[in-house]
């Protein structure tokens, strides 16, 4: 069997040999380091290496002195020699502006080169030498190394003018550069040409340089690296000392300048460890000012020596802080000093405690004054019907009354001591922006201040109420302001009523204008409509002109519809009321309007609905306008929910209606909703946010409902749709269904007297009536009518019918004329006609002596229908 080793065994032996070789190399390196450290002449004491140049100590020129004064020359020298001792060359520490904080020349080479270059300046004045430009060692040390490392905030490593190298680092204190530190390292040059060049530059012999260079013992690279590392630590250490000095000085300044009193004490315990006294260790000027005690007199003494009346309770309290480290905060009244103090005590070190305290005597006096004032005002404020809040001069709530508790949701106990803005949260009702602190405004003005309009108070539960308020300062007997009083009241309902009243007044004014326009427009439209209907009756349907006139007649119908909406705003214009099935009107109108639309209606109509007395045509128009509005609010289609129900209006409701029974109709869409700024305008004529429509739909609905002694309002929110509510008075009358009469065609004979101030209308009406078989006579005002009627009546050839225009500008109108005609002929047959309904004449024509009514504009068929009722 072979004894040849396996592969694994050979691999194991190789790894063992490698380990032995590595250990041997490591041992050699350690030995080399020890040998150099033991070399003769390496270790030198600071005392034997001190070198004082002939020109003296440059640190005496230091104007900055940040590093020099913060660290001190001795400590700075010890720090620098920690790394310089390894290299035995030169080192320097500079302030940020280039002033010397420390300069050391350790080796003979560096001392010789520095002294030689200084002599080249030819002056004994250090200021002049520093700027002479021939102090080569200084120039290398500062301009080429330290200045650059300050500017770049990075290490700098250069060759100096003397042939060595200079390594420089910036010194940082906190986040700022405060100076630089450097060190020379490396071996003097041995090259003859280099030595001659340096000798010429420094004005010395080459022989002297050769001797100095040969006497310098080279440093191994690891020693140079070690020195650089130590220099980095030295830079950090110097920076930390400077920063610590700055912080200490800041704290000293704070200690001296702080307004609060400060005292540091040491607790004194008996043999059982129980606190029995404490000693004054440190006091600040504020302590002396507040207490009247001098630090020179009491520092080092105990509290029982200074203040023998001190109670054991306070020694025990402070002792617990010093022994346990648990801080305390309290307010205390000093009988000896007759002052109130706010005190914080904590432990800064074992068996010590520090007190920071503020004199709050003025504040306590103010609080006491307010408490007394509160007692005097409490009974009065509790009985006031407005909300009342009183605060101190810091804006903290002192007192609120019952009304304030109700409006804000805060109780007296919860609100006391809270900042006024937390309890009295007010915003602008339009912008919702936070309103200015009212207490602050009063304190700044020093007088009564009325707060801004449109202010909403937000209660704790989020409820918003509109308020009117004012604030006034509270003064004590010495005319010193000790607080503020706010008085406010809830004006939400009052504001809503005012808005509704203003809206109603605005609508009434617009109605007068609309009625006047409608009157004139109807007169013109009456001529067009009547003549077209007359012309159509005279033309064959197959003629081209018949189609043209039909198109004009169709346009006239649209114009008539627009006029009817304008008429809704006219003053008076009472609806012709009937007992109707309002559910039937709602259902038929809504279905008709949405026919062919993307929207559909869902009905929730009460079967037990109270009856109402309304004008069917006007109510049809109202429902139609609201359903059209709902459909247009949903361009992509949707559901229109329509509901009818009975409701009772109570005396305390905000709805401006007489208390009683009402039928409520609600029409709800799923559209985009109406913004808050538009809600108050949607019932205004011609106001619309849609691209289609005249803007009269909602205005007409508003006017119609109002004339029915009802009320209409809207609730809407952007993104959530809108719902319109109509309230109509219920009646005790019952509804009886009446079959619709068929339309009749009229043909007759006789004389008809027509009164109108428009000649074109007279001509048009004459043509239509002549076509029906009547003889017509015209009159332009009531005087002519009376004269002609009287003559005809006396001639035994009277008029069969009189058609009277209700309004004759500048003349006798229909009302006065019918009165005079009835005096002549109690059986006179008269029909009232108008394009502008005044008062209730058109709705209640029989009460005024008329037999019928025909509104302008009218067609031949509409006139025929009236004649069928009056003459047949």
Secondary structure, DSSP 8 states (H G I E B T S, - for coil): ------HHHHHHHHHHHHHHHHHHHHHHHHHHHHHHHTSTT----TGGG----TT--GGGG-S--HHHHHH-HHHHHHHHHHHHHHH-SEEEEEETTS-EEEEEE-SHHHHHHHHHHHHTT--S-HHHHHTSS--HHHHHHIIIIIHHHHHHTS-EEEE-TTSSEEEEEEEEETTEEEEEEEEEES-----HHHHHHHHHHHT--HHHHHHHHHH-----HHHHHHHHHHHHHHHHHHHHHHHHHHHHHHHHHHHHH-SSEEEEEEEEE-TTS-EEEEEEEEE-HHHHHHH---HHHHTTSBHHHH-TT--HHHHHHHHHHHHH---EEEEEEETTTTEEEEEEEE-SSTTEEEEEEEE-HHHHHHHHHHHHHHHHHHHHHHH-SSEEEEE-TTSBEEEE-HHHHHHH---HHHHTTSBHHHHS-EEETTT--B---HHHHHHHH-S-EE--SSEEEE-TTS-EEEEEEEEEEEE-TTS-EEEEEEEEEE-HHHHHHHHHHHHHHHHHHHHHHHHHHHHHHHHHHHHHHHHHHHHHHTS-TTSHHHHHHHHHHHHHHHHHHHHHHHHTTSS------EEE-HHHHHHHHHHHHTTTSS-EEEEEE-TT---EEE-HHHHHHHHHHHHHHHHHT-TT--EEEEEEEEEEE-TT-SS-S-SEEEEEEEEE--S----HHHHTTTTSTT--SSSSS-S-HHHHHHHHHHHTT-EEEEEE-TTS-EEEEEEEEB-S-----------------EEEEEE-S-HHHHHHHHHHHHHHTEEEEEESSHHHHHHHHHHHHHTT---SEEEEES--TTS--HHHHHHHHHHH-TT--EEEEESS--TTTTTSGGGGT-SEEEESS--HHHHHHHHHHHH-
